[in-house]
Amino acid sequence: MKEKLSTEQIARAVHPESINVHVPIEVMWDSDRLAGLKKDILGRLGCLACTSGFDIRWRARRDYIVNPSLEIRELSEFGR
């Protein structure tokens, strides 16, 4: 016999929780590192095998700084 869903599981399925994960662009394009990161995030959410009840939004992060002379530099140049 199948196990019934809990109230929390039903609520999550109807209204998934949005999760934003901001990732440096270098990681976003490295499939091995991204796979490891996804596994870690899923573990933190409680299940390594699925994303049920979560709307995970992977955001490539690229930050810039503009100085008073209007010179643009990527934040990663400053060791971040």
Secondary structure as UniProt FT lines:
FT   HELIX           7..14
FT   STRAND          17..24
FT   HELIX           25..28
FT   HELIX           31..45
FT   TURN            52..53
FT   STRAND          54..61
FT   STRAND          64..66
FT   TURN            68..69
FT   STRAND          72..74
FT   HELIX           75..78
//
